[in-house]
Amino acid sequence: MSKAKVGTDKNLQNVVADLDQTPVNSHHAQQIQQDSNDRRHQDSINHDKTEDMDPSHS
């Protein structure tokens, strides 16, 4: 196993940077929210561990 690095977590740095943004108008606010939703959706796809339980595909 690798050692944990001392310092701030890179993922948390990105989250803080995203939260620091102040939307200029409602369209910009919607774009920021959509970016967050897209990342959340991609993360759920990446962590989907379901398997095809139909043995006919073997």
Biopython code that builds the backbone (N, CA, C, O; Angstrom):
import numpy as np
from Bio.PDB.StructureBuilder import StructureBuilder

atoms = [
    (1, "MET", "N", (0.837, -1.204, 0.000)),
    (1, "MET", "CA", (0.000, 0.000, 0.000)),
    (1, "MET", "C", (0.868, 1.248, 0.000)),
    (1, "MET", "O", (1.999, 1.238, 0.487)),
    (2, "SER", "N", (0.331, 2.296, -0.542)),
    (2, "SER", "CA", (1.077, 3.545, -0.559)),
    (2, "SER", "C", (0.734, 4.364, 0.674)),
    (2, "SER", "O", (-0.352, 4.253, 1.242)),
    (3, "LYS", "N", (1.677, 5.174, 1.063)),
    (3, "LYS", "CA", (1.459, 6.036, 2.220)),
    (3, "LYS", "C", (0.562, 7.199, 1.849)),
    (3, "LYS", "O", (0.604, 7.704, 0.727)),
    (4, "ALA", "N", (-0.243, 7.613, 2.801)),
    (4, "ALA", "CA", (-1.077, 8.793, 2.578)),
    (4, "ALA", "C", (-0.173, 10.024, 2.576)),
    (4, "ALA", "O", (0.730, 10.145, 3.403)),
    (5, "LYS", "N", (-0.421, 10.909, 1.662)),
    (5, "LYS", "CA", (0.377, 12.126, 1.568)),
    (5, "LYS", "C", (-0.099, 13.135, 2.595)),
    (5, "LYS", "O", (-1.294, 13.254, 2.864)),
    (6, "VAL", "N", (0.835, 13.847, 3.155)),
    (6, "VAL", "CA", (0.506, 14.886, 4.109)),
    (6, "VAL", "C", (0.071, 16.124, 3.333)),
    (6, "VAL", "O", (0.713, 16.509, 2.356)),
    (7, "GLY", "N", (-1.010, 16.738, 3.765)),
    (7, "GLY", "CA", (-1.470, 17.942, 3.096)),
    (7, "GLY", "C", (-2.960, 17.885, 2.824)),
    (7, "GLY", "O", (-3.672, 17.014, 3.325)),
    (8, "THR", "N", (-3.409, 18.817, 2.033)),
    (8, "THR", "CA", (-4.820, 18.931, 1.720)),
    (8, "THR", "C", (-5.208, 17.969, 0.605)),
    (8, "THR", "O", (-4.476, 17.794, -0.369)),
    (9, "ASP", "N", (-6.355, 17.361, 0.765)),
    (9, "ASP", "CA", (-6.888, 16.435, -0.227)),
    (9, "ASP", "C", (-7.212, 17.189, -1.515)),
    (9, "ASP", "O", (-7.889, 18.216, -1.479)),
    (10, "LYS", "N", (-6.729, 16.683, -2.655)),
    (10, "LYS", "CA", (-6.941, 17.335, -3.948)),
    (10, "LYS", "C", (-8.429, 17.455, -4.278)),
    (10, "LYS", "O", (-8.868, 18.480, -4.800)),
    (11, "ASN", "N", (-9.207, 16.408, -3.973)),
    (11, "ASN", "CA", (-10.636, 16.449, -4.251)),
    (11, "ASN", "C", (-11.325, 17.531, -3.433)),
    (11, "ASN", "O", (-12.211, 18.227, -3.930)),
    (12, "LEU", "N", (-10.916, 17.668, -2.186)),
    (12, "LEU", "CA", (-11.521, 18.702, -1.345)),
    (12, "LEU", "C", (-11.145, 20.093, -1.830)),
    (12, "LEU", "O", (-11.946, 21.022, -1.728)),
    (13, "GLN", "N", (-9.942, 20.247, -2.353)),
    (13, "GLN", "CA", (-9.542, 21.541, -2.902)),
    (13, "GLN", "C", (-10.455, 21.930, -4.056)),
    (13, "GLN", "O", (-10.849, 23.090, -4.179)),
    (14, "ASN", "N", (-10.790, 20.958, -4.902)),
    (14, "ASN", "CA", (-11.664, 21.233, -6.042)),
    (14, "ASN", "C", (-13.069, 21.593, -5.582)),
    (14, "ASN", "O", (-13.705, 22.472, -6.163)),
    (15, "VAL", "N", (-13.559, 20.921, -4.542)),
    (15, "VAL", "CA", (-14.890, 21.213, -4.021)),
    (15, "VAL", "C", (-14.928, 22.626, -3.462)),
    (15, "VAL", "O", (-15.870, 23.376, -3.720)),
    (16, "VAL", "N", (-13.911, 22.989, -2.701)),
    (16, "VAL", "CA", (-13.851, 24.330, -2.133)),
    (16, "VAL", "C", (-13.799, 25.377, -3.241)),
    (16, "VAL", "O", (-14.462, 26.411, -3.155)),
    (17, "ALA", "N", (-13.024, 25.115, -4.264)),
    (17, "ALA", "CA", (-12.938, 26.056, -5.388)),
    (17, "ALA", "C", (-14.299, 26.220, -6.059)),
    (17, "ALA", "O", (-14.672, 27.328, -6.443)),
    (18, "ASP", "N", (-15.040, 25.124, -6.202)),
    (18, "ASP", "CA", (-16.371, 25.201, -6.807)),
    (18, "ASP", "C", (-17.340, 25.974, -5.918)),
    (18, "ASP", "O", (-18.159, 26.748, -6.414)),
    (19, "LEU", "N", (-17.249, 25.768, -4.617)),
    (19, "LEU", "CA", (-18.156, 26.453, -3.696)),
    (19, "LEU", "C", (-17.839, 27.936, -3.576)),
    (19, "LEU", "O", (-18.709, 28.731, -3.220)),
    (20, "ASP", "N", (-16.610, 28.311, -3.869)),
    (20, "ASP", "CA", (-16.204, 29.714, -3.789)),
    (20, "ASP", "C", (-16.772, 30.563, -4.923)),
    (20, "ASP", "O", (-16.759, 31.791, -4.838)),
    (21, "GLN", "N", (-17.265, 29.931, -5.975)),
    (21, "GLN", "CA", (-17.805, 30.678, -7.107)),
    (21, "GLN", "C", (-19.114, 31.371, -6.716)),
    (21, "GLN", "O", (-19.991, 30.767, -6.098)),
    (22, "THR", "N", (-19.224, 32.620, -7.078)),
    (22, "THR", "CA", (-20.466, 33.355, -6.879)),
    (22, "THR", "C", (-21.135, 33.509, -8.240)),
    (22, "THR", "O", (-20.577, 34.140, -9.138)),
    (23, "PRO", "N", (-22.336, 32.933, -8.398)),
    (23, "PRO", "CA", (-23.008, 33.033, -9.690)),
    (23, "PRO", "C", (-23.328, 34.484, -10.052)),
    (23, "PRO", "O", (-23.758, 35.268, -9.206)),
    (24, "VAL", "N", (-23.112, 34.822, -11.306)),
    (24, "VAL", "CA", (-23.352, 36.178, -11.790)),
    (24, "VAL", "C", (-24.848, 36.394, -12.012)),
    (24, "VAL", "O", (-25.381, 37.465, -11.722)),
    (25, "ASN", "N", (-25.514, 35.367, -12.527)),
    (25, "ASN", "CA", (-26.953, 35.463, -12.784)),
    (25, "ASN", "C", (-27.552, 34.061, -12.672)),
    (25, "ASN", "O", (-26.841, 33.105, -12.361)),
    (26, "SER", "N", (-28.834, 33.938, -12.919)),
    (26, "SER", "CA", (-29.499, 32.649, -12.749)),
    (26, "SER", "C", (-28.977, 31.600, -13.732)),
    (26, "SER", "O", (-28.902, 30.418, -13.398)),
    (27, "HIS", "N", (-28.617, 32.028, -14.937)),
    (27, "HIS", "CA", (-28.071, 31.071, -15.910)),
    (27, "HIS", "C", (-26.742, 30.511, -15.432)),
    (27, "HIS", "O", (-26.499, 29.309, -15.530)),
    (28, "HIS", "N", (-25.891, 31.371, -14.921)),
    (28, "HIS", "CA", (-24.600, 30.920, -14.408)),
    (28, "HIS", "C", (-24.796, 29.995, -13.209)),
    (28, "HIS", "O", (-24.092, 28.993, -13.079)),
    (29, "ALA", "N", (-25.748, 30.324, -12.331)),
    (29, "ALA", "CA", (-26.041, 29.468, -11.182)),
    (29, "ALA", "C", (-26.501, 28.084, -11.648)),
    (29, "ALA", "O", (-26.119, 27.069, -11.065)),
    (30, "GLN", "N", (-27.312, 28.049, -12.688)),
    (30, "GLN", "CA", (-27.788, 26.774, -13.221)),
    (30, "GLN", "C", (-26.644, 25.971, -13.813)),
    (30, "GLN", "O", (-26.603, 24.750, -13.663)),
    (31, "GLN", "N", (-25.720, 26.634, -14.479)),
    (31, "GLN", "CA", (-24.557, 25.954, -15.062)),
    (31, "GLN", "C", (-23.678, 25.345, -13.978)),
    (31, "GLN", "O", (-23.190, 24.225, -14.126)),
    (32, "ILE", "N", (-23.477, 26.079, -12.895)),
    (32, "ILE", "CA", (-22.682, 25.559, -11.773)),
    (32, "ILE", "C", (-23.360, 24.331, -11.183)),
    (32, "ILE", "O", (-22.703, 23.329, -10.904)),
    (33, "GLN", "N", (-24.686, 24.409, -10.992)),
    (33, "GLN", "CA", (-25.432, 23.275, -10.437)),
    (33, "GLN", "C", (-25.377, 22.080, -11.379)),
    (33, "GLN", "O", (-25.256, 20.943, -10.924)),
    (34, "GLN", "N", (-25.465, 22.318, -12.680)),
    (34, "GLN", "CA", (-25.419, 21.220, -13.640)),
    (34, "GLN", "C", (-24.049, 20.548, -13.638)),
    (34, "GLN", "O", (-23.966, 19.328, -13.777)),
    (35, "ASP", "N", (-22.987, 21.312, -13.484)),
    (35, "ASP", "CA", (-21.644, 20.725, -13.373)),
    (35, "ASP", "C", (-21.578, 19.774, -12.189)),
    (35, "ASP", "O", (-21.030, 18.677, -12.291)),
    (36, "SER", "N", (-22.136, 20.198, -11.080)),
    (36, "SER", "CA", (-22.157, 19.365, -9.878)),
    (36, "SER", "C", (-22.973, 18.092, -10.122)),
    (36, "SER", "O", (-22.551, 16.998, -9.745)),
    (37, "ASN", "N", (-24.126, 18.236, -10.745)),
    (37, "ASN", "CA", (-24.964, 17.076, -11.046)),
    (37, "ASN", "C", (-24.255, 16.115, -11.997)),
    (37, "ASN", "O", (-24.341, 14.898, -11.828)),
    (38, "ASP", "N", (-23.559, 16.652, -12.989)),
    (38, "ASP", "CA", (-22.842, 15.812, -13.945)),
    (38, "ASP", "C", (-21.746, 15.007, -13.253)),
    (38, "ASP", "O", (-21.575, 13.819, -13.524)),
    (39, "ARG", "N", (-21.001, 15.664, -12.351)),
    (39, "ARG", "CA", (-19.948, 14.956, -11.610)),
    (39, "ARG", "C", (-20.547, 13.869, -10.723)),
    (39, "ARG", "O", (-20.009, 12.765, -10.640)),
    (40, "ARG", "N", (-21.657, 14.179, -10.061)),
    (40, "ARG", "CA", (-22.309, 13.201, -9.189)),
    (40, "ARG", "C", (-22.800, 12.008, -10.013)),
    (40, "ARG", "O", (-22.654, 10.861, -9.590)),
    (41, "HIS", "N", (-23.372, 12.271, -11.170)),
    (41, "HIS", "CA", (-23.868, 11.198, -12.033)),
    (41, "HIS", "C", (-22.711, 10.332, -12.529)),
    (41, "HIS", "O", (-22.807, 9.105, -12.508)),
    (42, "GLN", "N", (-21.628, 10.952, -12.970)),
    (42, "GLN", "CA", (-20.481, 10.195, -13.455)),
    (42, "GLN", "C", (-19.879, 9.353, -12.340)),
    (42, "GLN", "O", (-19.443, 8.226, -12.574)),
    (43, "ASP", "N", (-19.854, 9.898, -11.130)),
    (43, "ASP", "CA", (-19.331, 9.151, -9.995)),
    (43, "ASP", "C", (-20.183, 7.924, -9.714)),
    (43, "ASP", "O", (-19.650, 6.854, -9.418)),
    (44, "SER", "N", (-21.490, 8.065, -9.803)),
    (44, "SER", "CA", (-22.366, 6.914, -9.554)),
    (44, "SER", "C", (-22.184, 5.851, -10.639)),
    (44, "SER", "O", (-22.252, 4.657, -10.350)),
    (45, "ILE", "N", (-21.957, 6.273, -11.878)),
    (45, "ILE", "CA", (-21.703, 5.318, -12.953)),
    (45, "ILE", "C", (-20.385, 4.586, -12.691)),
    (45, "ILE", "O", (-20.301, 3.372, -12.877)),
    (46, "ASN", "N", (-19.371, 5.312, -12.266)),
    (46, "ASN", "CA", (-18.055, 4.713, -12.029)),
    (46, "ASN", "C", (-18.075, 3.719, -10.876)),
    (46, "ASN", "O", (-17.266, 2.792, -10.844)),
    (47, "HIS", "N", (-18.989, 3.901, -9.928)),
    (47, "HIS", "CA", (-19.039, 3.029, -8.759)),
    (47, "HIS", "C", (-20.142, 1.984, -8.836)),
    (47, "HIS", "O", (-20.417, 1.307, -7.845)),
    (48, "ASP", "N", (-20.774, 1.843, -9.987)),
    (48, "ASP", "CA", (-21.834, 0.858, -10.160)),
    (48, "ASP", "C", (-21.202, -0.526, -10.254)),
    (48, "ASP", "O", (-20.456, -0.813, -11.190)),
    (49, "LYS", "N", (-21.504, -1.381, -9.281)),
    (49, "LYS", "CA", (-20.894, -2.714, -9.243)),
    (49, "LYS", "C", (-21.880, -3.809, -9.616)),
    (49, "LYS", "O", (-21.612, -4.983, -9.361)),
    (50, "THR", "N", (-23.017, -3.457, -10.215)),
    (50, "THR", "CA", (-23.995, -4.479, -10.582)),
    (50, "THR", "C", (-23.442, -5.357, -11.699)),
    (50, "THR", "O", (-22.691, -4.895, -12.557)),
    (51, "GLU", "N", (-23.819, -6.606, -11.671)),
    (51, "GLU", "CA", (-23.374, -7.547, -12.687)),
    (51, "GLU", "C", (-24.598, -8.126, -13.383)),
    (51, "GLU", "O", (-25.684, -8.191, -12.808)),
    (52, "ASP", "N", (-24.408, -8.532, -14.596)),
    (52, "ASP", "CA", (-25.475, -9.180, -15.338)),
    (52, "ASP", "C", (-25.662, -10.584, -14.738)),
    (52, "ASP", "O", (-24.746, -11.406, -14.777)),
    (53, "MET", "N", (-26.831, -10.844, -14.194)),
    (53, "MET", "CA", (-27.072, -12.126, -13.541)),
    (53, "MET", "C", (-27.678, -13.155, -14.502)),
    (53, "MET", "O", (-28.006, -14.265, -14.084)),
    (54, "ASP", "N", (-27.830, -12.805, -15.765)),
    (54, "ASP", "CA", (-28.405, -13.709, -16.751)),
    (54, "ASP", "C", (-27.292, -14.584, -17.331)),
    (54, "ASP", "O", (-26.441, -14.084, -18.066)),
    (55, "PRO", "N", (-27.285, -15.886, -17.012)),
    (55, "PRO", "CA", (-26.178, -16.759, -17.480)),
    (55, "PRO", "C", (-26.213, -17.051, -18.977)),
    (55, "PRO", "O", (-25.267, -17.637, -19.504)),
    (56, "SER", "N", (-27.271, -16.662, -19.669)),
    (56, "SER", "CA", (-27.356, -16.945, -21.096)),
    (56, "SER", "C", (-26.352, -16.138, -21.915)),
    (56, "SER", "O", (-26.120, -16.449, -23.084)),
    (57, "HIS", "N", (-25.757, -15.111, -21.320)),
    (57, "HIS", "CA", (-24.797, -14.286, -22.032)),
    (57, "HIS", "C", (-23.381, -14.850, -22.002)),
    (57, "HIS", "O", (-22.483, -14.291, -22.631)),
    (58, "SER", "N", (-23.174, -15.918, -21.301)),
    (58, "SER", "CA", (-21.825, -16.484, -21.148)),
    (58, "SER", "C", (-21.362, -17.169, -22.399)),
    (58, "SER", "O", (-20.251, -17.697, -22.438)),
]
sb = StructureBuilder()
sb.init_structure("model")
sb.init_model(0)
sb.init_chain("A")
sb.init_seg("    ")
for serial, (resi, resn, name, xyz) in enumerate(atoms, 1):
    if name == "N":
        sb.init_residue(resn, " ", resi, " ")
    sb.init_atom(name, np.array(xyz, "f"), 0.0, 1.0, " ", f" {name:<3s}", serial, name[0])
structure = sb.get_structure()
